[in-house]
Structure formats: structure tokens, C-alpha cells
Amino acid sequence: MESRITELEIKLGLNEDHLEEINRTVFRQQQQIDLLQAQIRELYQLMQPGAPSEPRNPRDDIPPHY
């Protein structure tokens, strides 16, 4: 009976370690998602018509092979 309790305690400790590592991974991924969402919002704002931007030269839109 004593060895079974010890084995369960070891398994519980390992599971707690794994859970903590998963929590850290999820936290880092959420930070990355937040950063990517902010970048997408910024790009979306830049792509909106009428968004304040620098004047564009129509020649910039011509492919370089012309």
C-alpha cells in the first residue's frame, strides 16, 4: 500500500510539472497572438481607402519590367 501511494505521489508531481509547462506555453502563445492581432489591425488601417498616407506616385505601381 505504501509503494502505491508513493507511486501516485510521483505521478501527481510529474503531472503538475507538465501542467505548469503547458500553462507557460499557452501564455507565450497568447502573447504572440496578441502581437499578431495588433499588427493585422495596423495593416488593415493602412489598407483602408482614405487612410492618411504619403502621396503615391503612379509610376511606383508600374512593374519594373516596363
PQR file of N, CA, C, O and H, with PARSE charges and radii, in Angstrom:
ATOM      1  N   MET A   1       0.830  -1.193   0.000 -0.4000 1.5000
ATOM      2  CA  MET A   1       0.000   0.000   0.000 -0.0000 2.0000
ATOM      3  C   MET A   1       0.876   1.259   0.000  0.5500 1.7000
ATOM      4  O   MET A   1       0.573   2.233  -0.690 -0.5500 1.4000
ATOM      5  N   GLU A   2       1.955   1.229   0.775 -0.4000 1.5000
ATOM      6  CA  GLU A   2       2.866   2.373   0.853 -0.0000 2.0000
ATOM      7  C   GLU A   2       3.491   2.688  -0.515  0.5500 1.7000
ATOM      8  O   GLU A   2       3.613   3.852  -0.899 -0.5500 1.4000
ATOM      9  H   GLU A   2       2.201   0.438   1.335  0.4000 1.0000
ATOM     10  N   SER A   3       3.884   1.637  -1.238 -0.4000 1.5000
ATOM     11  CA  SER A   3       4.503   1.853  -2.544 -0.0000 2.0000
ATOM     12  C   SER A   3       3.501   2.414  -3.553  0.5500 1.7000
ATOM     13  O   SER A   3       3.877   3.199  -4.423 -0.5500 1.4000
ATOM     14  H   SER A   3       3.786   0.692  -0.926  0.4000 1.0000
ATOM     15  N   ARG A   4       2.255   2.027  -3.446 -0.4000 1.5000
ATOM     16  CA  ARG A   4       1.222   2.559  -4.354 -0.0000 2.0000
ATOM     17  C   ARG A   4       1.019   4.047  -4.100  0.5500 1.7000
ATOM     18  O   ARG A   4       0.865   4.826  -5.041 -0.5500 1.4000
ATOM     19  H   ARG A   4       1.950   1.389  -2.739  0.4000 1.0000
ATOM     20  N   ILE A   5       1.018   4.441  -2.839 -0.4000 1.5000
ATOM     21  CA  ILE A   5       0.862   5.865  -2.507 -0.0000 2.0000
ATOM     22  C   ILE A   5       2.052   6.659  -3.018  0.5500 1.7000
ATOM     23  O   ILE A   5       1.884   7.744  -3.575 -0.5500 1.4000
ATOM     24  H   ILE A   5       1.143   3.809  -2.074  0.4000 1.0000
ATOM     25  N   THR A   6       3.235   6.135  -2.837 -0.4000 1.5000
ATOM     26  CA  THR A   6       4.446   6.801  -3.322 -0.0000 2.0000
ATOM     27  C   THR A   6       4.408   6.944  -4.836  0.5500 1.7000
ATOM     28  O   THR A   6       4.746   7.999  -5.372 -0.5500 1.4000
ATOM     29  H   THR A   6       3.372   5.253  -2.385  0.4000 1.0000
ATOM     30  N   GLU A   7       4.000   5.888  -5.525 -0.4000 1.5000
ATOM     31  CA  GLU A   7       3.906   5.927  -6.991 -0.0000 2.0000
ATOM     32  C   GLU A   7       2.893   6.975  -7.434  0.5500 1.7000
ATOM     33  O   GLU A   7       3.147   7.710  -8.389 -0.5500 1.4000
ATOM     34  H   GLU A   7       3.726   5.030  -5.090  0.4000 1.0000
ATOM     35  N   LEU A   8       1.760   7.057  -6.764 -0.4000 1.5000
ATOM     36  CA  LEU A   8       0.741   8.059  -7.102 -0.0000 2.0000
ATOM     37  C   LEU A   8       1.251   9.479  -6.836  0.5500 1.7000
ATOM     38  O   LEU A   8       0.957  10.396  -7.602 -0.5500 1.4000
ATOM     39  H   LEU A   8       1.554   6.460  -5.988  0.4000 1.0000
ATOM     40  N   GLU A   9       2.003   9.660  -5.771 -0.4000 1.5000
ATOM     41  CA  GLU A   9       2.564  10.972  -5.468 -0.0000 2.0000
ATOM     42  C   GLU A   9       3.568  11.393  -6.538  0.5500 1.7000
ATOM     43  O   GLU A   9       3.610  12.558  -6.933 -0.5500 1.4000
ATOM     44  H   GLU A   9       2.242   8.915  -5.149  0.4000 1.0000
ATOM     45  N   ILE A  10       4.367  10.452  -7.001 -0.4000 1.5000
ATOM     46  CA  ILE A  10       5.327  10.748  -8.070 -0.0000 2.0000
ATOM     47  C   ILE A  10       4.589  11.138  -9.344  0.5500 1.7000
ATOM     48  O   ILE A  10       4.945  12.118  -9.997 -0.5500 1.4000
ATOM     49  H   ILE A  10       4.333   9.505  -6.680  0.4000 1.0000
ATOM     50  N   LYS A  11       3.563  10.374  -9.697 -0.4000 1.5000
ATOM     51  CA  LYS A  11       2.783  10.679 -10.904 -0.0000 2.0000
ATOM     52  C   LYS A  11       2.107  12.042 -10.778  0.5500 1.7000
ATOM     53  O   LYS A  11       2.064  12.802 -11.745 -0.5500 1.4000
ATOM     54  H   LYS A  11       3.274   9.577  -9.166  0.4000 1.0000
ATOM     55  N   LEU A  12       1.585  12.354  -9.608 -0.4000 1.5000
ATOM     56  CA  LEU A  12       0.932  13.646  -9.393 -0.0000 2.0000
ATOM     57  C   LEU A  12       1.937  14.782  -9.560  0.5500 1.7000
ATOM     58  O   LEU A  12       1.631  15.801 -10.179 -0.5500 1.4000
ATOM     59  H   LEU A  12       1.620  11.737  -8.822  0.4000 1.0000
ATOM     60  N   GLY A  13       3.127  14.605  -9.010 -0.4000 1.5000
ATOM     61  CA  GLY A  13       4.164  15.624  -9.154 -0.0000 2.0000
ATOM     62  C   GLY A  13       4.545  15.849 -10.610  0.5500 1.7000
ATOM     63  O   GLY A  13       4.703  16.990 -11.045 -0.5500 1.4000
ATOM     64  H   GLY A  13       3.376  13.778  -8.507  0.4000 1.0000
ATOM     65  N   LEU A  14       4.691  14.768 -11.359 -0.4000 1.5000
ATOM     66  CA  LEU A  14       5.016  14.890 -12.782 -0.0000 2.0000
ATOM     67  C   LEU A  14       3.897  15.578 -13.548  0.5500 1.7000
ATOM     68  O   LEU A  14       4.150  16.410 -14.419 -0.5500 1.4000
ATOM     69  H   LEU A  14       4.562  13.841 -11.006  0.4000 1.0000
ATOM     70  N   ASN A  15       2.670  15.231 -13.222 -0.4000 1.5000
ATOM     71  CA  ASN A  15       1.529  15.864 -13.890 -0.0000 2.0000
ATOM     72  C   ASN A  15       1.474  17.357 -13.583  0.5500 1.7000
ATOM     73  O   ASN A  15       1.152  18.158 -14.460 -0.5500 1.4000
ATOM     74  H   ASN A  15       2.464  14.555 -12.514  0.4000 1.0000
ATOM     75  N   GLU A  16       1.781  17.731 -12.358 -0.4000 1.5000
ATOM     76  CA  GLU A  16       1.801  19.152 -12.004 -0.0000 2.0000
ATOM     77  C   GLU A  16       2.883  19.889 -12.778  0.5500 1.7000
ATOM     78  O   GLU A  16       2.669  21.016 -13.225 -0.5500 1.4000
ATOM     79  H   GLU A  16       2.042  17.080 -11.645  0.4000 1.0000
ATOM     80  N   ASP A  17       4.045  19.262 -12.941 -0.4000 1.5000
ATOM     81  CA  ASP A  17       5.125  19.867 -13.727 -0.0000 2.0000
ATOM     82  C   ASP A  17       4.702  20.043 -15.181  0.5500 1.7000
ATOM     83  O   ASP A  17       4.938  21.093 -15.779 -0.5500 1.4000
ATOM     84  H   ASP A  17       4.219  18.346 -12.578  0.4000 1.0000
ATOM     85  N   HIS A  18       4.084  19.023 -15.742 -0.4000 1.5000
ATOM     86  CA  HIS A  18       3.626  19.106 -17.134 -0.0000 2.0000
ATOM     87  C   HIS A  18       2.567  20.189 -17.293  0.5500 1.7000
ATOM     88  O   HIS A  18       2.585  20.937 -18.270 -0.5500 1.4000
ATOM     89  H   HIS A  18       3.893  18.170 -15.257  0.4000 1.0000
ATOM     90  N   LEU A  19       1.661  20.276 -16.356 -0.4000 1.5000
ATOM     91  CA  LEU A  19       0.608  21.290 -16.421 -0.0000 2.0000
ATOM     92  C   LEU A  19       1.203  22.693 -16.360  0.5500 1.7000
ATOM     93  O   LEU A  19       0.765  23.583 -17.089 -0.5500 1.4000
ATOM     94  H   LEU A  19       1.646  19.668 -15.562  0.4000 1.0000
ATOM     95  N   GLU A  20       2.179  22.895 -15.514 -0.4000 1.5000
ATOM     96  CA  GLU A  20       2.831  24.202 -15.415 -0.0000 2.0000
ATOM     97  C   GLU A  20       3.532  24.559 -16.726  0.5500 1.7000
ATOM     98  O   GLU A  20       3.473  25.707 -17.166 -0.5500 1.4000
ATOM     99  H   GLU A  20       2.535  22.173 -14.921  0.4000 1.0000
ATOM    100  N   GLU A  21       4.183  23.597 -17.342 -0.4000 1.5000
ATOM    101  CA  GLU A  21       4.845  23.839 -18.633 -0.0000 2.0000
ATOM    102  C   GLU A  21       3.818  24.175 -19.713  0.5500 1.7000
ATOM    103  O   GLU A  21       4.048  25.060 -20.537 -0.5500 1.4000
ATOM    104  H   GLU A  21       4.230  22.664 -16.984  0.4000 1.0000
ATOM    105  N   ILE A  22       2.715  23.488 -19.709 -0.4000 1.5000
ATOM    106  CA  ILE A  22       1.639  23.780 -20.672 -0.0000 2.0000
ATOM    107  C   ILE A  22       1.100  25.186 -20.444  0.5500 1.7000
ATOM    108  O   ILE A  22       0.855  25.916 -21.404 -0.5500 1.4000
ATOM    109  H   ILE A  22       2.528  22.769 -19.039  0.4000 1.0000
ATOM    110  N   ASN A  23       0.914  25.568 -19.199 -0.4000 1.5000
ATOM    111  CA  ASN A  23       0.427  26.918 -18.892 -0.0000 2.0000
ATOM    112  C   ASN A  23       1.394  27.980 -19.400  0.5500 1.7000
ATOM    113  O   ASN A  23       0.963  28.989 -19.956 -0.5500 1.4000
ATOM    114  H   ASN A  23       1.113  24.974 -18.420  0.4000 1.0000
ATOM    115  N   ARG A  24       2.689  27.769 -19.217 -0.4000 1.5000
ATOM    116  CA  ARG A  24       3.681  28.725 -19.721 -0.0000 2.0000
ATOM    117  C   ARG A  24       3.635  28.808 -21.246  0.5500 1.7000
ATOM    118  O   ARG A  24       3.735  29.895 -21.816 -0.5500 1.4000
ATOM    119  H   ARG A  24       3.039  26.948 -18.765  0.4000 1.0000
ATOM    120  N   THR A  25       3.483  27.656 -21.903 -0.4000 1.5000
ATOM    121  CA  THR A  25       3.410  27.635 -23.364 -0.0000 2.0000
ATOM    122  C   THR A  25       2.174  28.381 -23.859  0.5500 1.7000
ATOM    123  O   THR A  25       2.259  29.168 -24.802 -0.5500 1.4000
ATOM    124  H   THR A  25       3.402  26.773 -21.440  0.4000 1.0000
ATOM    125  N   VAL A  26       1.046  28.142 -23.236 -0.4000 1.5000
ATOM    126  CA  VAL A  26      -0.194  28.822 -23.635 -0.0000 2.0000
ATOM    127  C   VAL A  26      -0.062  30.322 -23.414  0.5500 1.7000
ATOM    128  O   VAL A  26      -0.528  31.111 -24.237 -0.5500 1.4000
ATOM    129  H   VAL A  26       0.976  27.503 -22.470  0.4000 1.0000
ATOM    130  N   PHE A  27       0.564  30.723 -22.319 -0.4000 1.5000
ATOM    131  CA  PHE A  27       0.759  32.139 -22.044 -0.0000 2.0000
ATOM    132  C   PHE A  27       1.611  32.797 -23.133  0.5500 1.7000
ATOM    133  O   PHE A  27       1.265  33.869 -23.628 -0.5500 1.4000
ATOM    134  H   PHE A  27       0.942  30.083 -21.651  0.4000 1.0000
ATOM    135  N   ARG A  28       2.725  32.153 -23.507 -0.4000 1.5000
ATOM    136  CA  ARG A  28       3.588  32.694 -24.566 -0.0000 2.0000
ATOM    137  C   ARG A  28       2.841  32.762 -25.895  0.5500 1.7000
ATOM    138  O   ARG A  28       2.966  33.741 -26.631 -0.5500 1.4000
ATOM    139  H   ARG A  28       3.006  31.282 -23.105  0.4000 1.0000
ATOM    140  N   GLN A  29       2.072  31.730 -26.199 -0.4000 1.5000
ATOM    141  CA  GLN A  29       1.314  31.733 -27.451 -0.0000 2.0000
ATOM    142  C   GLN A  29       0.278  32.846 -27.462  0.5500 1.7000
ATOM    143  O   GLN A  29       0.049  33.465 -28.501 -0.5500 1.4000
ATOM    144  H   GLN A  29       1.971  30.935 -25.601  0.4000 1.0000
ATOM    145  N   GLN A  30      -0.354  33.110 -26.320 -0.4000 1.5000
ATOM    146  CA  GLN A  30      -1.341  34.188 -26.262 -0.0000 2.0000
ATOM    147  C   GLN A  30      -0.666  35.539 -26.482  0.5500 1.7000
ATOM    148  O   GLN A  30      -1.241  36.419 -27.123 -0.5500 1.4000
ATOM    149  H   GLN A  30      -0.168  32.608 -25.476  0.4000 1.0000
ATOM    150  N   GLN A  31       0.544  35.712 -25.959 -0.4000 1.5000
ATOM    151  CA  GLN A  31       1.276  36.949 -26.210 -0.0000 2.0000
ATOM    152  C   GLN A  31       1.570  37.110 -27.697  0.5500 1.7000
ATOM    153  O   GLN A  31       1.442  38.205 -28.245 -0.5500 1.4000
ATOM    154  H   GLN A  31       1.010  34.997 -25.438  0.4000 1.0000
ATOM    155  N   GLN A  32       1.962  36.026 -28.341 -0.4000 1.5000
ATOM    156  CA  GLN A  32       2.241  36.076 -29.776 -0.0000 2.0000
ATOM    157  C   GLN A  32       0.969  36.388 -30.563  0.5500 1.7000
ATOM    158  O   GLN A  32       1.007  37.169 -31.514 -0.5500 1.4000
ATOM    159  H   GLN A  32       2.066  35.137 -27.896  0.4000 1.0000
ATOM    160  N   ILE A  33      -0.135  35.799 -30.184 -0.4000 1.5000
ATOM    161  CA  ILE A  33      -1.415  36.047 -30.857 -0.0000 2.0000
ATOM    162  C   ILE A  33      -1.796  37.511 -30.704  0.5500 1.7000
ATOM    163  O   ILE A  33      -2.228  38.142 -31.669 -0.5500 1.4000
ATOM    164  H   ILE A  33      -0.167  35.165 -29.411  0.4000 1.0000
ATOM    165  N   ASP A  34      -1.643  38.058 -29.499 -0.4000 1.5000
ATOM    166  CA  ASP A  34      -1.971  39.464 -29.271 -0.0000 2.0000
ATOM    167  C   ASP A  34      -1.120  40.379 -30.146  0.5500 1.7000
ATOM    168  O   ASP A  34      -1.626  41.345 -30.716 -0.5500 1.4000
ATOM    169  H   ASP A  34      -1.292  37.545 -28.716  0.4000 1.0000
ATOM    170  N   LEU A  35       0.171  40.076 -30.251 -0.4000 1.5000
ATOM    171  CA  LEU A  35       1.059  40.872 -31.092 -0.0000 2.0000
ATOM    172  C   LEU A  35       0.652  40.789 -32.555  0.5500 1.7000
ATOM    173  O   LEU A  35       0.600  41.806 -33.247 -0.5500 1.4000
ATOM    174  H   LEU A  35       0.583  39.291 -29.788  0.4000 1.0000
ATOM    175  N   LEU A  36       0.363  39.583 -33.026 -0.4000 1.5000
ATOM    176  CA  LEU A  36      -0.043  39.409 -34.422 -0.0000 2.0000
ATOM    177  C   LEU A  36      -1.363  40.123 -34.720  0.5500 1.7000
ATOM    178  O   LEU A  36      -1.526  40.696 -35.798 -0.5500 1.4000
ATOM    179  H   LEU A  36       0.405  38.757 -32.464  0.4000 1.0000
ATOM    180  N   GLN A  37      -2.296  40.092 -33.784 -0.4000 1.5000
ATOM    181  CA  GLN A  37      -3.563  40.790 -33.982 -0.0000 2.0000
ATOM    182  C   GLN A  37      -3.346  42.299 -34.071  0.5500 1.7000
ATOM    183  O   GLN A  37      -3.983  42.972 -34.881 -0.5500 1.4000
ATOM    184  H   GLN A  37      -2.164  39.626 -32.909  0.4000 1.0000
ATOM    185  N   ALA A  38      -2.461  42.825 -33.253 -0.4000 1.5000
ATOM    186  CA  ALA A  38      -2.164  44.258 -33.311 -0.0000 2.0000
ATOM    187  C   ALA A  38      -1.537  44.614 -34.657  0.5500 1.7000
ATOM    188  O   ALA A  38      -1.858  45.650 -35.240 -0.5500 1.4000
ATOM    189  H   ALA A  38      -1.943  42.278 -32.595  0.4000 1.0000
ATOM    190  N   GLN A  39      -0.649  43.760 -35.145 -0.4000 1.5000
ATOM    191  CA  GLN A  39      -0.028  44.017 -36.443 -0.0000 2.0000
ATOM    192  C   GLN A  39      -1.058  43.946 -37.569  0.5500 1.7000
ATOM    193  O   GLN A  39      -1.007  44.746 -38.503 -0.5500 1.4000
ATOM    194  H   GLN A  39      -0.389  42.919 -34.672  0.4000 1.0000
ATOM    195  N   ILE A  40      -1.978  43.007 -37.489 -0.4000 1.5000
ATOM    196  CA  ILE A  40      -3.025  42.894 -38.516 -0.0000 2.0000
ATOM    197  C   ILE A  40      -3.915  44.127 -38.494  0.5500 1.7000
ATOM    198  O   ILE A  40      -4.272  44.654 -39.548 -0.5500 1.4000
ATOM    199  H   ILE A  40      -2.019  42.357 -36.730  0.4000 1.0000
ATOM    200  N   ARG A  41      -4.280  44.598 -37.284 -0.4000 1.5000
ATOM    201  CA  ARG A  41      -5.102  45.814 -37.192 -0.0000 2.0000
ATOM    202  C   ARG A  41      -4.390  47.005 -37.825  0.5500 1.7000
ATOM    203  O   ARG A  41      -5.009  47.805 -38.528 -0.5500 1.4000
ATOM    204  H   ARG A  41      -3.990  44.171 -36.428  0.4000 1.0000
ATOM    205  N   GLU A  42      -3.085  47.119 -37.573 -0.4000 1.5000
ATOM    206  CA  GLU A  42      -2.313  48.216 -38.146 -0.0000 2.0000
ATOM    207  C   GLU A  42      -2.283  48.119 -39.668  0.5500 1.7000
ATOM    208  O   GLU A  42      -2.463  49.122 -40.359 -0.5500 1.4000
ATOM    209  H   GLU A  42      -2.583  46.470 -37.002  0.4000 1.0000
ATOM    210  N   LEU A  43      -2.057  46.919 -40.190 -0.4000 1.5000
ATOM    211  CA  LEU A  43      -2.062  46.739 -41.644 -0.0000 2.0000
ATOM    212  C   LEU A  43      -3.433  47.027 -42.238  0.5500 1.7000
ATOM    213  O   LEU A  43      -3.535  47.624 -43.309 -0.5500 1.4000
ATOM    214  H   LEU A  43      -1.911  46.105 -39.629  0.4000 1.0000
ATOM    215  N   TYR A  44      -4.478  46.608 -41.552 -0.4000 1.5000
ATOM    216  CA  TYR A  44      -5.839  46.861 -42.021 -0.0000 2.0000
ATOM    217  C   TYR A  44      -6.099  48.362 -42.120  0.5500 1.7000
ATOM    218  O   TYR A  44      -6.694  48.835 -43.088 -0.5500 1.4000
ATOM    219  H   TYR A  44      -4.394  46.123 -40.682  0.4000 1.0000
ATOM    220  N   GLN A  45      -5.649  49.102 -41.112 -0.4000 1.5000
ATOM    221  CA  GLN A  45      -5.838  50.549 -41.137 -0.0000 2.0000
ATOM    222  C   GLN A  45      -5.078  51.191 -42.293  0.5500 1.7000
ATOM    223  O   GLN A  45      -5.563  52.140 -42.907 -0.5500 1.4000
ATOM    224  H   GLN A  45      -5.165  48.717 -40.326  0.4000 1.0000
ATOM    225  N   LEU A  46      -3.901  50.679 -42.586 -0.4000 1.5000
ATOM    226  CA  LEU A  46      -3.118  51.214 -43.694 -0.0000 2.0000
ATOM    227  C   LEU A  46      -3.767  50.923 -45.043  0.5500 1.7000
ATOM    228  O   LEU A  46      -3.606  51.694 -45.989 -0.5500 1.4000
ATOM    229  H   LEU A  46      -3.506  49.908 -42.086  0.4000 1.0000
ATOM    230  N   MET A  47      -4.498  49.819 -45.135 -0.4000 1.5000
ATOM    231  CA  MET A  47      -5.110  49.425 -46.396 -0.0000 2.0000
ATOM    232  C   MET A  47      -6.459  50.089 -46.654  0.5500 1.7000
ATOM    233  O   MET A  47      -6.979  50.017 -47.767 -0.5500 1.4000
ATOM    234  H   MET A  47      -4.630  49.193 -44.366  0.4000 1.0000
ATOM    235  N   GLN A  48      -7.025  50.728 -45.650 -0.4000 1.5000
ATOM    236  CA  GLN A  48      -8.336  51.339 -45.812 -0.0000 2.0000
ATOM    237  C   GLN A  48      -8.251  52.536 -46.751  0.5500 1.7000
ATOM    238  O   GLN A  48      -7.314  53.329 -46.670 -0.5500 1.4000
ATOM    239  H   GLN A  48      -6.603  50.787 -44.746  0.4000 1.0000
ATOM    240  N   PRO A  49      -9.249  52.666 -47.660 -0.5600 1.5000
ATOM    241  CA  PRO A  49      -9.254  53.836 -48.545  0.2800 2.0000
ATOM    242  C   PRO A  49      -9.442  55.100 -47.712  0.5500 1.7000
ATOM    243  O   PRO A  49     -10.198  55.127 -46.740 -0.5500 1.4000
ATOM    244  N   GLY A  50      -8.743  56.123 -48.119 -0.4000 1.5000
ATOM    245  CA  GLY A  50      -8.858  57.385 -47.401 -0.0000 2.0000
ATOM    246  C   GLY A  50      -8.011  57.434 -46.146  0.5500 1.7000
ATOM    247  O   GLY A  50      -8.034  58.423 -45.414 -0.5500 1.4000
ATOM    248  H   GLY A  50      -8.129  56.101 -48.909  0.4000 1.0000
ATOM    249  N   ALA A  51      -7.271  56.379 -45.899 -0.4000 1.5000
ATOM    250  CA  ALA A  51      -6.391  56.388 -44.731 -0.0000 2.0000
ATOM    251  C   ALA A  51      -5.268  57.367 -45.006  0.5500 1.7000
ATOM    252  O   ALA A  51      -4.740  57.424 -46.117 -0.5500 1.4000
ATOM    253  H   ALA A  51      -7.252  55.576 -46.494  0.4000 1.0000
ATOM    254  N   PRO A  52      -4.906  58.132 -43.997 -0.5600 1.5000
ATOM    255  CA  PRO A  52      -3.822  59.094 -44.225  0.2800 2.0000
ATOM    256  C   PRO A  52      -2.533  58.351 -44.568  0.5500 1.7000
ATOM    257  O   PRO A  52      -2.074  57.477 -43.832 -0.5500 1.4000
ATOM    258  N   SER A  53      -1.982  58.723 -45.685 -0.4000 1.5000
ATOM    259  CA  SER A  53      -0.729  58.096 -46.109 -0.0000 2.0000
ATOM    260  C   SER A  53       0.049  59.097 -46.946  0.5500 1.7000
ATOM    261  O   SER A  53      -0.437  60.185 -47.255 -0.5500 1.4000
ATOM    262  H   SER A  53      -2.355  59.433 -46.282  0.4000 1.0000
ATOM    263  N   GLU A  54       1.224  58.722 -47.296 -0.4000 1.5000
ATOM    264  CA  GLU A  54       2.044  59.580 -48.138 -0.0000 2.0000
ATOM    265  C   GLU A  54       1.471  59.598 -49.551  0.5500 1.7000
ATOM    266  O   GLU A  54       0.902  58.603 -50.000 -0.5500 1.4000
ATOM    267  H   GLU A  54       1.618  57.838 -47.046  0.4000 1.0000
ATOM    268  N   PRO A  55       1.616  60.714 -50.250 -0.5600 1.5000
ATOM    269  CA  PRO A  55       1.148  60.735 -51.652  0.2800 2.0000
ATOM    270  C   PRO A  55       1.911  59.693 -52.459  0.5500 1.7000
ATOM    271  O   PRO A  55       3.116  59.509 -52.290 -0.5500 1.4000
ATOM    272  N   ARG A  56       1.183  59.022 -53.333 -0.4000 1.5000
ATOM    273  CA  ARG A  56       1.804  57.954 -54.127 -0.0000 2.0000
ATOM    274  C   ARG A  56       2.035  58.440 -55.538  0.5500 1.7000
ATOM    275  O   ARG A  56       1.237  59.194 -56.096 -0.5500 1.4000
ATOM    276  H   ARG A  56       0.203  59.172 -53.470  0.4000 1.0000
ATOM    277  N   ASN A  57       3.113  58.009 -56.091 -0.4000 1.5000
ATOM    278  CA  ASN A  57       3.446  58.299 -57.470 -0.0000 2.0000
ATOM    279  C   ASN A  57       2.918  57.137 -58.309  0.5500 1.7000
ATOM    280  O   ASN A  57       3.257  55.988 -58.026 -0.5500 1.4000
ATOM    281  H   ASN A  57       3.761  57.397 -55.638  0.4000 1.0000
ATOM    282  N   PRO A  58       2.095  57.397 -59.337 -0.5600 1.5000
ATOM    283  CA  PRO A  58       1.575  56.297 -60.162  0.2800 2.0000
ATOM    284  C   PRO A  58       2.664  55.441 -60.798  0.5500 1.7000
ATOM    285  O   PRO A  58       2.435  54.262 -61.068 -0.5500 1.4000
ATOM    286  N   ARG A  59       3.839  56.006 -61.041 -0.4000 1.5000
ATOM    287  CA  ARG A  59       4.938  55.238 -61.612 -0.0000 2.0000
ATOM    288  C   ARG A  59       5.400  54.111 -60.677  0.5500 1.7000
ATOM    289  O   ARG A  59       5.982  53.126 -61.132 -0.5500 1.4000
ATOM    290  H   ARG A  59       4.025  56.964 -60.822  0.4000 1.0000
ATOM    291  N   ASP A  60       5.139  54.258 -59.372 -0.4000 1.5000
ATOM    292  CA  ASP A  60       5.526  53.226 -58.418 -0.0000 2.0000
ATOM    293  C   ASP A  60       4.722  51.949 -58.613  0.5500 1.7000
ATOM    294  O   ASP A  60       5.163  50.873 -58.210 -0.5500 1.4000
ATOM    295  H   ASP A  60       4.666  55.058 -59.002  0.4000 1.0000
ATOM    296  N   ASP A  61       3.543  52.054 -59.228 -0.4000 1.5000
ATOM    297  CA  ASP A  61       2.682  50.891 -59.444 -0.0000 2.0000
ATOM    298  C   ASP A  61       3.025  50.124 -60.707  0.5500 1.7000
ATOM    299  O   ASP A  61       2.516  49.024 -60.920 -0.5500 1.4000
ATOM    300  H   ASP A  61       3.184  52.928 -59.556  0.4000 1.0000
ATOM    301  N   ILE A  62       3.894  50.697 -61.558 -0.4000 1.5000
ATOM    302  CA  ILE A  62       4.267  50.035 -62.807 -0.0000 2.0000
ATOM    303  C   ILE A  62       5.295  48.948 -62.474  0.5500 1.7000
ATOM    304  O   ILE A  62       6.277  49.211 -61.779 -0.5500 1.4000
ATOM    305  H   ILE A  62       4.308  51.591 -61.384  0.4000 1.0000
ATOM    306  N   PRO A  63       5.070  47.737 -62.967 -0.5600 1.5000
ATOM    307  CA  PRO A  63       6.060  46.677 -62.725  0.2800 2.0000
ATOM    308  C   PRO A  63       7.415  47.071 -63.292  0.5500 1.7000
ATOM    309  O   PRO A  63       7.466  47.797 -64.284 -0.5500 1.4000
ATOM    310  N   PRO A  64       8.491  46.628 -62.710 -0.5600 1.5000
ATOM    311  CA  PRO A  64       9.839  47.065 -63.146  0.2800 2.0000
ATOM    312  C   PRO A  64      10.225  46.618 -64.540  0.5500 1.7000
ATOM    313  O   PRO A  64      11.173  47.170 -65.099 -0.5500 1.4000
ATOM    314  N   HIS A  65       9.553  45.657 -65.130 -0.4000 1.5000
ATOM    315  CA  HIS A  65       9.957  45.188 -66.460 -0.0000 2.0000
ATOM    316  C   HIS A  65       9.434  46.091 -67.571  0.5500 1.7000
ATOM    317  O   HIS A  65       9.748  45.847 -68.735 -0.5500 1.4000
ATOM    318  H   HIS A  65       8.783  45.208 -64.676  0.4000 1.0000
ATOM    319  N   TYR A  66       8.651  47.122 -67.265 -0.4000 1.5000
ATOM    320  CA  TYR A  66       8.182  48.058 -68.301 -0.0000 2.0000
ATOM    321  C   TYR A  66       9.159  49.172 -68.497  0.5500 1.7000
ATOM    322  O   TYR A  66       8.933  50.053 -69.327 -0.5500 1.4000
ATOM    323  H   TYR A  66       8.395  47.321 -66.319  0.4000 1.0000
TER
END
